[in-house]
Amino acid sequence: MFKNKKSENRKFSQYNFFSKNSKGEMTTEQIVLLIVLIVSFVVILIFLFQLNLGKTTDQESCHNSVVERSSAVLPKSAIPLNCKQQYICITKDGSCEKVTSPQIENVKTKEEVYAVLANQMADCWWMFGEGKLNYLGGDLQPQMYCSICAQISFDNSVDMFPNGEINKREFYNYLAITNASGKDMSYLDYLLGKNSDVLKQSLKDNSKDFGKINVNKQYDIVMGMFSKPDLTQWGAFGAVGAAAGVVVLSIGAVVTGGAAIPVYMVLLGAGAGGAGGYFAGTIFAGSSGYPYLSPTIIEANSADFSKLNCSSINTIG
């Protein structure tokens, strides 16, 4: 009986890999395995940090607060939106001199630059409910409430664009032919739904100016929601805004439920009728019934941004 007990203890020691030898020391094989485990753990931690889980959390927090506010029984103003503006730096060499502690996006080609911008626009649309949610409530007078989802900076190393300018027509054509990340539809179809066909037709019209993005400046990715569900009033709104250099010009209509719902193009730097103006965004009725300014790119802190006449900004800078 006693010998069997010693035999069992001896067998147990063979399986207890990290047990010490008779001198209380670990074997070389055990030390090597321990080092491998530690290195593997460090690699996993680095991988998790590279996933940038903090950004995802911010986006989800914003989206959840939009959903909560839109479905609240209480007055919507009583429920704050928890939406933070992101700071993005697009770089070719990994350095970013213009912004302190930005989210760095490394690119090598202009198509990769387009992908960064497109994903930020799609994220913005998702965070604020994809046109399905009324997170504002109603006002006596029609007003537009804006959300700055991200501020984009370009590092000095971004040199793949002639004269340092991104042609927005080319960028919007990219949105029209490239599937959105994780979706079986183009970015433009995701951002505009049925209304994308109207904008695609405008892209074919070479007389329309879609503007430029100067990589030496900072830009905001901004979207808006209007506080009144009557989309037809925005044609009159555009006529009033002409003196200030902004026009909301009807560019077509989408038939929904037997009714023709107008789609408007926002033109900046325009005179009456849209003369001389360039494209700054699209206004259309979302499935919530309220009008939305689709996510667009506009120079940060600029006169053009002021021309949008945002009643307030829903995001935290």
Order of alpha helices (4+ residues) and beta strands (2+ residues): alpha-alpha-alpha-beta-beta-alpha-beta-beta-alpha-alpha-alpha-beta-beta-alpha-beta-beta-beta-beta-alpha-beta
